[in-house]
Amino acid sequence: MEFKLKYNTEEISVCVPEKNYLATLMPNEVNIDLIDEEEVKRAMDNPIGSRRLKDIVFPGDRVAIVTSDISRPMPSYKVLPTVIEELKSAGVEEKDITIILALGIHRKHSEEERRRLVGEDVYRSNITIIDSDKEKCVRIGCCKNGTPVDIFDLVLNADKRIALGNIEFHYFAGYSGGNKALMPGVSSYDAIQANHLNMLNPNAVVGNIDSNPIRQDIEEITDFLPIHFIVNVVLNDRKQIIKAVAGDHVKAHREGCRFLDMLNKVSIKEKADIVIVSPGGYPKDINLYQAQKGLDNSKHAIKDGGIIIWCASAAEGFGEATFEEWMIEKSPDEMIEELKRKFVLGAHKATFIAMILQKAQIYLVSELGPELVRKINMTPFKSVQEALDVAIEKLGGNSKVIIMPEAGSTLPIID
């Protein structure tokens, strides 16, 4: 049985013996009426819990549109033209619009990346396009959990704020999207670190919003600074927009989360001995820091003592300096114990991987050198096929295999 997995911008194949095959976990079938720009237009015309955007903004308003950076699959170039068109219909001029690419703690963009993110027409317009800067944030309060509210000054000083994003499962924030554009998107290092400390709370888990302390901080941002309108999208495995929600930062976001549950919560009858995982290709496997999200979802499908075959290009390496340092220099046990004593941003993802390594072995297929892979307590392989053959030989000829081609967007749930 041959299967194809996304790897960077390509596809690679793996053949699984029929007797070993258990399941392929893909998004569920849902009814789709419109896609991409047409679906965005439908959502903008029918906002949830809000007036139309053109009825919220006024001529002369300085408008900040916050959207995702290159590490996210958000197709801003498909969404921005509709948003900008509606702003212009209300009399807002291009010179008064700023698009902020929310970096959080990620690296800055090249000019070509900015062009690709926003699309050629928007890039060539008179609209300002900039990266957020975690060093240029202003503190405007503190959340109930003690997390400081630090916001990038250009977002803070805008008259109107519009948040764009894609909604997918998040391994400790519950879901992406909504207010997450501001926290952590355009927040300071200190604020992001304080927020992420709450990931050690047992309620900070994928799929949980209501009692999730991470999401509580994110939602409280708007107690201090309003988000006037959001446009969030849900993507299929071909990166097409199959659902858009627009309007109120909570009501519209929750409607998008309900759709995501229908699409990407996938029932399984039993866990597998071997799980083959692709985060979903570029940009979800651009580095190990991003690809970790798909790996984390796979832990819900693997038996204790099993083998996860992690297919992640990581063409840009680790993706974050502290994450890299912890992965290379510390054992899984050391990571877990040290993070319990003191939360360190960047190290948190290394620790989540360490927790998986306590449960299962990881065979890594990537562009990293084999010696480097061994240093991070994983086993390197040149191909998924070689890794699978070795895994079956090690765990036995009757080992059962689950394949997760879109692991970054698929959450296994025991039926």
SERO-636076 format. One record per residue (C-alpha): residue in three letters; x negated, y, z; residue number from 1. Coordinates in nm, 3 decimals, decimal comma. Layout:
NODE  rest     east    north       up   nr
NODE   Ala        X        Y        Z  NUM
...
# end
This chain:
NODE  rest     east    north       up   nr
NODE   Met    0,000    0,000    0,000    1
NODE   Glu   -0,165    0,322   -0,119    2
NODE   Phe   -0,116    0,655    0,056    3
NODE   Lys   -0,249    1,002   -0,019    4
NODE   Leu   -0,365    1,249    0,244    5
NODE   Lys   -0,440    1,619    0,212    6
NODE   Tyr   -0,802    1,703    0,278    7
NODE   Asn   -0,906    2,066    0,241    8
NODE   Thr   -0,756    2,163   -0,100    9
NODE   Glu   -0,770    1,808   -0,237   10
NODE   Glu   -0,603    1,470   -0,186   11
NODE   Ile   -0,774    1,150   -0,081   12
NODE   Ser   -0,635    0,796   -0,088   13
NODE   Val   -0,624    0,508    0,157   14
NODE   Cys   -0,485    0,157    0,111   15
NODE   Val   -0,317   -0,011    0,408   16
NODE   Pro   -0,249   -0,388    0,409   17
NODE   Glu    0,126   -0,442    0,411   18
NODE   Lys    0,115   -0,663    0,719   19
NODE   Asn   -0,051   -0,382    0,916   20
NODE   Tyr    0,176   -0,101    0,803   21
NODE   Leu    0,420    0,028    1,064   22
NODE   Ala    0,542    0,368    0,947   23
NODE   Thr    0,467    0,693    0,767   24
NODE   Leu    0,579    0,995    0,966   25
NODE   Met    0,698    1,272    0,741   26
NODE   Pro    0,942    1,558    0,793   27
NODE   Asn    1,308    1,455    0,788   28
NODE   Glu    1,532    1,524    0,490   29
NODE   Val    1,739    1,840    0,535   30
NODE   Asn    1,973    2,023    0,301   31
NODE   Ile    1,796    2,309    0,126   32
NODE   Asp    1,985    2,567   -0,078   33
NODE   Leu    1,716    2,827   -0,150   34
NODE   Ile    1,336    2,833   -0,128   35
NODE   Asp    1,057    3,088   -0,102   36
NODE   Glu    1,142    3,450   -0,189   37
NODE   Glu    1,510    3,377   -0,247   38
NODE   Glu    1,543    3,226    0,100   39
NODE   Val    1,359    3,523    0,252   40
NODE   Lys    1,599    3,760    0,075   41
NODE   Arg    1,899    3,562    0,206   42
NODE   Ala    1,767    3,585    0,563   43
NODE   Met    1,695    3,957    0,533   44
NODE   Asp    2,047    4,016    0,404   45
NODE   Asn    2,193    3,817    0,695   46
NODE   Pro    1,995    3,906    1,007   47
NODE   Ile    2,062    3,720    1,332   48
NODE   Gly    2,150    3,928    1,636   49
NODE   Ser    2,039    4,250    1,468   50
NODE   Arg    2,128    4,517    1,219   51
NODE   Arg    1,967    4,513    0,875   52
NODE   Leu    1,607    4,630    0,877   53
NODE   Lys    1,700    4,923    0,651   54
NODE   Asp    1,939    5,040    0,924   55
NODE   Ile    1,669    5,028    1,193   56
NODE   Val    1,390    5,228    1,028   57
NODE   Phe    1,398    5,590    0,914   58
NODE   Pro    1,198    5,813    0,679   59
NODE   Gly    0,876    5,922    0,848   60
NODE   Asp    0,858    5,620    1,079   61
NODE   Arg    0,512    5,470    1,117   62
NODE   Val    0,578    5,101    1,064   63
NODE   Ala    0,344    4,822    1,177   64
NODE   Ile    0,397    4,484    1,014   65
NODE   Val    0,210    4,216    1,209   66
NODE   Thr    0,148    3,891    1,026   67
NODE   Ser   -0,076    3,585    1,048   68
NODE   Asp   -0,445    3,551    0,970   69
NODE   Ile   -0,615    3,310    0,728   70
NODE   Ser   -0,612    3,021    0,977   71
NODE   Arg   -0,232    2,997    0,962   72
NODE   Pro   -0,024    2,860    0,674   73
NODE   Met    0,212    3,161    0,684   74
NODE   Pro    0,270    3,269    0,317   75
NODE   Ser    0,274    3,642    0,387   76
NODE   Tyr    0,244    3,716    0,017   77
NODE   Lys    0,590    3,562   -0,033   78
NODE   Val    0,752    3,751    0,254   79
NODE   Leu    0,594    4,094    0,250   80
NODE   Pro    0,738    4,219   -0,082   81
NODE   Thr    1,098    4,169    0,038   82
NODE   Val    1,025    4,337    0,372   83
NODE   Ile    0,849    4,630    0,205   84
NODE   Glu    1,129    4,668   -0,051   85
NODE   Glu    1,384    4,703    0,228   86
NODE   Leu    1,165    4,952    0,414   87
NODE   Lys    1,140    5,160    0,101   88
NODE   Ser    1,517    5,145    0,051   89
NODE   Ala    1,544    5,318    0,391   90
NODE   Gly    1,307    5,593    0,281   91
NODE   Val    0,987    5,465    0,443   92
NODE   Glu    0,683    5,553    0,231   93
NODE   Glu    0,389    5,321    0,163   94
NODE   Lys    0,148    5,559    0,336   95
NODE   Asp    0,342    5,508    0,661   96
NODE   Ile    0,319    5,127    0,651   97
NODE   Thr    0,030    4,934    0,805   98
NODE   Ile   -0,007    4,558    0,774   99
NODE   Ile   -0,202    4,412    1,066  100
NODE   Leu   -0,347    4,064    1,022  101
NODE   Ala   -0,328    3,914    1,371  102
NODE   Leu   -0,665    3,762    1,454  103
NODE   Gly   -0,627    3,682    1,823  104
NODE   Ile   -0,983    3,567    1,893  105
NODE   His   -1,045    3,442    1,538  106
NODE   Arg   -1,306    3,577    1,295  107
NODE   Lys   -1,251    3,878    1,071  108
NODE   His   -1,143    3,843    0,707  109
NODE   Ser   -1,331    3,913    0,389  110
NODE   Glu   -1,168    4,154    0,144  111
NODE   Glu   -1,086    3,865   -0,087  112
NODE   Glu   -0,910    3,685    0,198  113
NODE   Arg   -0,704    3,995    0,273  114
NODE   Arg   -0,608    4,017   -0,092  115
NODE   Arg   -0,505    3,651   -0,097  116
NODE   Leu   -0,304    3,680    0,223  117
NODE   Val   -0,090    3,979    0,124  118
NODE   Gly   -0,073    3,926   -0,252  119
NODE   Glu   -0,210    4,133   -0,538  120
NODE   Asp    0,071    4,390   -0,562  121
NODE   Val    0,071    4,471   -0,190  122
NODE   Tyr   -0,310    4,479   -0,182  123
NODE   Arg   -0,319    4,735   -0,466  124
NODE   Ser   -0,051    4,956   -0,308  125
NODE   Asn   -0,102    5,253   -0,078  126
NODE   Ile   -0,025    5,035    0,224  127
NODE   Thr   -0,304    5,004    0,481  128
NODE   Ile   -0,416    4,643    0,544  129
NODE   Ile   -0,638    4,580    0,845  130
NODE   Asp   -0,747    4,311    1,088  131
NODE   Ser   -0,647    4,342    1,452  132
NODE   Asp   -0,928    4,413    1,696  133
NODE   Lys   -0,926    4,255    2,041  134
NODE   Glu   -1,168    4,526    2,158  135
NODE   Lys   -0,923    4,807    2,078  136
NODE   Cys   -0,631    4,706    2,299  137
NODE   Val   -0,445    4,916    2,555  138
NODE   Arg   -0,307    4,770    2,880  139
NODE   Ile    0,059    4,857    2,928  140
NODE   Gly    0,158    4,623    3,211  141
NODE   Cys    0,147    4,271    3,352  142
NODE   Cys    0,376    3,971    3,309  143
NODE   Lys    0,536    3,793    3,605  144
NODE   Asn    0,272    3,519    3,572  145
NODE   Gly    0,001    3,784    3,615  146
NODE   Thr   -0,096    3,794    3,248  147
NODE   Pro   -0,201    4,143    3,136  148
NODE   Val   -0,013    4,296    2,845  149
NODE   Asp   -0,290    4,433    2,623  150
NODE   Ile   -0,186    4,535    2,270  151
NODE   Phe   -0,394    4,652    1,973  152
NODE   Asp   -0,362    5,030    1,965  153
NODE   Leu   -0,233    5,060    1,607  154
NODE   Val    0,052    4,825    1,688  155
NODE   Leu    0,122    5,000    2,017  156
NODE   Asn    0,136    5,345    1,858  157
NODE   Ala    0,368    5,253    1,572  158
NODE   Asp    0,724    5,382    1,572  159
NODE   Lys    0,862    5,048    1,454  160
NODE   Arg    0,712    4,698    1,481  161
NODE   Ile    0,797    4,406    1,254  162
NODE   Ala    0,662    4,059    1,334  163
NODE   Leu    0,616    3,796    1,065  164
NODE   Gly    0,515    3,436    1,121  165
NODE   Asn    0,579    3,072    1,053  166
NODE   Ile    0,751    2,843    1,302  167
NODE   Glu    0,589    2,509    1,378  168
NODE   Phe    0,529    2,299    1,686  169
NODE   His    0,258    2,427    1,917  170
NODE   Tyr    0,085    2,189    2,153  171
NODE   Phe    0,114    2,410    2,461  172
NODE   Ala    0,321    2,716    2,360  173
NODE   Gly    0,606    2,489    2,253  174
NODE   Tyr    0,658    2,658    1,915  175
NODE   Ser    0,477    2,920    1,713  176
NODE   Gly    0,648    3,229    1,573  177
NODE   Gly    0,855    3,503    1,733  178
NODE   Asn    0,669    3,724    1,979  179
NODE   Lys    0,356    3,514    1,931  180
NODE   Ala    0,259    3,764    1,662  181
NODE   Leu    0,180    4,007    1,945  182
NODE   Met    0,072    3,762    2,217  183
NODE   Pro   -0,184    3,631    2,140  184
NODE   Gly   -0,190    3,772    1,785  185
NODE   Val   -0,289    4,132    1,861  186
NODE   Ser   -0,388    4,098    2,226  187
NODE   Ser   -0,719    4,132    2,410  188
NODE   Tyr   -0,953    3,851    2,504  189
NODE   Asp   -0,861    3,891    2,873  190
NODE   Ala   -0,488    3,874    2,800  191
NODE   Ile   -0,521    3,570    2,579  192
NODE   Gln   -0,738    3,394    2,835  193
NODE   Ala   -0,493    3,466    3,117  194
NODE   Asn   -0,200    3,346    2,909  195
NODE   His   -0,375    3,026    2,803  196
NODE   Leu   -0,465    2,942    3,161  197
NODE   Asn   -0,100    2,843    3,200  198
NODE   Met   -0,149    2,558    2,954  199
NODE   Leu   -0,256    2,347    3,251  200
NODE   Asn    0,102    2,372    3,377  201
NODE   Pro    0,295    2,048    3,307  202
NODE   Asn    0,574    2,249    3,142  203
NODE   Ala    0,336    2,392    2,882  204
NODE   Val    0,405    2,121    2,626  205
NODE   Val    0,502    2,096    2,263  206
NODE   Gly    0,871    2,152    2,192  207
NODE   Asn    0,946    2,324    2,526  208
NODE   Ile    1,052    2,689    2,542  209
NODE   Asp    1,281    2,750    2,839  210
NODE   Ser    1,051    2,646    3,125  211
NODE   Asn    0,720    2,693    2,943  212
NODE   Pro    0,498    2,949    3,122  213
NODE   Ile    0,302    3,019    2,803  214
NODE   Arg    0,622    3,110    2,619  215
NODE   Gln    0,745    3,308    2,922  216
NODE   Asp    0,446    3,541    2,885  217
NODE   Ile    0,503    3,565    2,511  218
NODE   Glu    0,868    3,656    2,558  219
NODE   Glu    0,791    3,913    2,830  220
NODE   Ile    0,578    4,116    2,589  221
NODE   Thr    0,894    4,282    2,463  222
NODE   Asp    0,986    4,397    2,815  223
NODE   Phe    0,697    4,641    2,772  224
NODE   Leu    0,694    4,699    2,396  225
NODE   Pro    0,984    4,627    2,160  226
NODE   Ile    0,959    4,420    1,845  227
NODE   His    1,224    4,578    1,628  228
NODE   Phe    1,263    4,300    1,371  229
NODE   Ile    1,115    3,960    1,291  230
NODE   Val    1,097    3,748    0,979  231
NODE   Asn    0,993    3,389    1,051  232
NODE   Val    0,975    3,098    0,810  233
NODE   Val    0,961    2,720    0,820  234
NODE   Leu    0,753    2,545    0,553  235
NODE   Asn    0,775    2,201    0,397  236
NODE   Asp    0,473    1,985    0,320  237
NODE   Arg    0,426    2,168   -0,012  238
NODE   Lys    0,394    2,501    0,173  239
NODE   Gln    0,730    2,617    0,035  240
NODE   Ile    0,959    2,830    0,251  241
NODE   Ile    1,267    2,615    0,311  242
NODE   Lys    1,413    2,818    0,596  243
NODE   Ala    1,382    3,185    0,685  244
NODE   Val    1,526    3,364    0,984  245
NODE   Ala    1,532    3,738    1,033  246
NODE   Gly    1,651    3,983    1,297  247
NODE   Asp    1,629    3,970    1,675  248
NODE   His    1,295    3,849    1,811  249
NODE   Val    1,460    3,586    2,034  250
NODE   Lys    1,788    3,491    1,865  251
NODE   Ala    1,641    3,457    1,516  252
NODE   His    1,337    3,272    1,647  253
NODE   Arg    1,548    3,018    1,835  254
NODE   Glu    1,755    2,949    1,524  255
NODE   Gly    1,431    2,876    1,339  256
NODE   Cys    1,318    2,642    1,619  257
NODE   Arg    1,646    2,448    1,597  258
NODE   Phe    1,591    2,400    1,226  259
NODE   Leu    1,233    2,287    1,287  260
NODE   Asp    1,354    2,024    1,535  261
NODE   Met    1,587    1,880    1,271  262
NODE   Leu    1,304    1,880    1,019  263
NODE   Asn    0,995    1,770    1,206  264
NODE   Lys    1,086    1,574    1,518  265
NODE   Val    1,042    1,219    1,392  266
NODE   Ser    1,162    0,912    1,583  267
NODE   Ile    0,939    0,606    1,616  268
NODE   Lys    1,034    0,266    1,756  269
NODE   Glu    0,691    0,191    1,898  270
NODE   Lys    0,338    0,329    1,916  271
NODE   Ala    0,062    0,201    1,687  272
NODE   Asp   -0,284    0,056    1,738  273
NODE   Ile   -0,421    0,283    1,466  274
NODE   Val   -0,296    0,625    1,363  275
NODE   Ile   -0,428    0,791    1,047  276
NODE   Val   -0,401    1,168    1,082  277
NODE   Ser   -0,426    1,458    0,839  278
NODE   Pro   -0,337    1,800    0,981  279
NODE   Gly   -0,194    1,881    0,637  280
NODE   Gly   -0,493    2,008    0,442  281
NODE   Tyr   -0,610    2,366    0,397  282
NODE   Pro   -0,586    2,591    0,598  283
NODE   Lys   -0,483    2,356    0,879  284
NODE   Asp   -0,814    2,167    0,855  285
NODE   Ile   -1,032    2,471    0,780  286
NODE   Asn   -1,222    2,397    1,103  287
NODE   Leu   -1,192    2,159    1,397  288
NODE   Tyr   -1,044    2,434    1,614  289
NODE   Gln   -0,739    2,454    1,387  290
NODE   Ala   -0,725    2,084    1,295  291
NODE   Gln   -0,697    1,996    1,664  292
NODE   Lys   -0,323    2,072    1,652  293
NODE   Gly   -0,256    1,780    1,419  294
NODE   Leu   -0,477    1,556    1,627  295
NODE   Asp   -0,285    1,651    1,940  296
NODE   Asn    0,049    1,553    1,783  297
NODE   Ser   -0,093    1,211    1,699  298
NODE   Lys   -0,145    1,128    2,068  299
NODE   His    0,232    1,073    2,093  300
NODE   Ala    0,204    0,785    1,842  301
NODE   Ile   -0,109    0,599    1,958  302
NODE   Lys   -0,130    0,317    2,210  303
NODE   Asp   -0,377    0,341    2,495  304
NODE   Gly   -0,705    0,193    2,371  305
NODE   Gly   -0,615    0,255    2,008  306
NODE   Ile   -0,806    0,429    1,730  307
NODE   Ile   -0,713    0,762    1,572  308
NODE   Ile   -0,860    0,821    1,226  309
NODE   Trp   -0,883    1,198    1,203  310
NODE   Cys   -0,908    1,322    0,846  311
NODE   Ala   -1,008    1,690    0,872  312
NODE   Ser   -1,248    1,864    0,633  313
NODE   Ala   -1,372    2,125    0,884  314
NODE   Ala   -1,552    2,300    0,598  315
NODE   Glu   -1,611    2,597    0,832  316
NODE   Gly   -1,737    2,376    1,113  317
NODE   Phe   -1,600    2,413    1,464  318
NODE   Gly   -1,435    2,752    1,420  319
NODE   Glu   -1,503    2,898    1,765  320
NODE   Ala   -1,829    2,930    1,957  321
NODE   Thr   -1,721    2,820    2,306  322
NODE   Phe   -1,522    2,530    2,162  323
NODE   Glu   -1,832    2,420    1,972  324
NODE   Glu   -2,057    2,450    2,277  325
NODE   Trp   -1,828    2,239    2,495  326
NODE   Met   -1,772    1,977    2,226  327
NODE   Ile   -2,145    1,930    2,171  328
NODE   Glu   -2,287    1,969    2,521  329
NODE   Lys   -2,028    1,811    2,751  330
NODE   Ser   -1,876    1,469    2,800  331
NODE   Pro   -1,496    1,434    2,799  332
NODE   Asp   -1,491    1,388    3,177  333
NODE   Glu   -1,706    1,698    3,231  334
NODE   Met   -1,478    1,910    3,012  335
NODE   Ile   -1,166    1,811    3,199  336
NODE   Glu   -1,316    1,865    3,544  337
NODE   Glu   -1,475    2,200    3,454  338
NODE   Leu   -1,157    2,341    3,300  339
NODE   Lys   -0,964    2,247    3,613  340
NODE   Arg   -1,210    2,454    3,818  341
NODE   Lys   -1,221    2,752    3,581  342
NODE   Phe   -1,024    2,815    3,264  343
NODE   Val   -1,242    2,910    2,967  344
NODE   Leu   -1,084    3,026    2,642  345
NODE   Gly   -1,203    2,817    2,348  346
NODE   Ala   -1,300    2,535    2,583  347
NODE   His   -0,930    2,460    2,629  348
NODE   Lys   -0,905    2,296    2,287  349
NODE   Ala   -1,217    2,091    2,351  350
NODE   Thr   -1,054    1,974    2,673  351
NODE   Phe   -0,736    1,867    2,495  352
NODE   Ile   -0,952    1,658    2,262  353
NODE   Ala   -1,133    1,519    2,567  354
NODE   Met   -0,798    1,405    2,708  355
NODE   Ile   -0,728    1,219    2,385  356
NODE   Leu   -1,073    1,060    2,395  357
NODE   Gln   -0,984    0,920    2,736  358
NODE   Lys   -0,687    0,750    2,574  359
NODE   Ala   -0,821    0,646    2,230  360
NODE   Gln   -1,129    0,642    2,010  361
NODE   Ile   -1,152    0,897    1,730  362
NODE   Tyr   -1,298    0,808    1,391  363
NODE   Leu   -1,369    1,138    1,213  364
NODE   Val   -1,371    1,186    0,836  365
NODE   Ser   -1,502    1,538    0,774  366
NODE   Glu   -1,776    1,749    0,618  367
NODE   Leu   -1,972    1,751    0,944  368
NODE   Gly   -2,301    1,564    0,958  369
NODE   Pro   -2,289    1,216    1,115  370
NODE   Glu   -2,528    1,299    1,399  371
NODE   Leu   -2,320    1,602    1,492  372
NODE   Val   -2,004    1,391    1,495  373
NODE   Arg   -2,166    1,142    1,731  374
NODE   Lys   -2,268    1,428    1,961  375
NODE   Ile   -1,901    1,517    2,003  376
NODE   Asn   -1,815    1,161    2,112  377
NODE   Met   -1,656    1,054    1,783  378
NODE   Thr   -1,752    0,803    1,516  379
NODE   Pro   -1,833    0,946    1,170  380
NODE   Phe   -1,708    0,794    0,846  381
NODE   Lys   -1,747    0,898    0,484  382
NODE   Ser   -1,397    0,786    0,386  383
NODE   Val   -1,063    0,711    0,545  384
NODE   Gln   -1,067    0,368    0,382  385
NODE   Glu   -1,396    0,273    0,546  386
NODE   Ala   -1,269    0,398    0,882  387
NODE   Leu   -0,947    0,197    0,851  388
NODE   Asp   -1,127   -0,121    0,752  389
NODE   Val   -1,358   -0,094    1,053  390
NODE   Ala   -1,067   -0,010    1,287  391
NODE   Ile   -0,867   -0,317    1,178  392
NODE   Glu   -1,173   -0,536    1,213  393
NODE   Lys   -1,232   -0,403    1,565  394
NODE   Leu   -0,873   -0,416    1,693  395
NODE   Gly   -0,765   -0,730    1,514  396
NODE   Gly   -0,607   -0,837    1,188  397
NODE   Asn   -0,254   -0,777    1,316  398
NODE   Ser   -0,316   -0,419    1,424  399
NODE   Lys   -0,030   -0,187    1,339  400
NODE   Val   -0,090    0,141    1,154  401
NODE   Ile    0,107    0,467    1,156  402
NODE   Ile    0,021    0,732    0,899  403
NODE   Met    0,074    1,102    0,970  404
NODE   Pro    0,007    1,296    0,645  405
NODE   Glu    0,144    1,621    0,792  406
NODE   Ala    0,038    1,575    1,153  407
NODE   Gly    0,017    1,947    1,216  408
NODE   Ser    0,391    1,970    1,150  409
NODE   Thr    0,520    1,633    1,269  410
NODE   Leu    0,605    1,546    1,629  411
NODE   Pro    0,657    1,174    1,703  412
NODE   Ile    0,931    1,099    1,954  413
NODE   Ile    0,986    0,746    2,092  414
NODE   Asp    1,341    0,646    1,996  415
# end
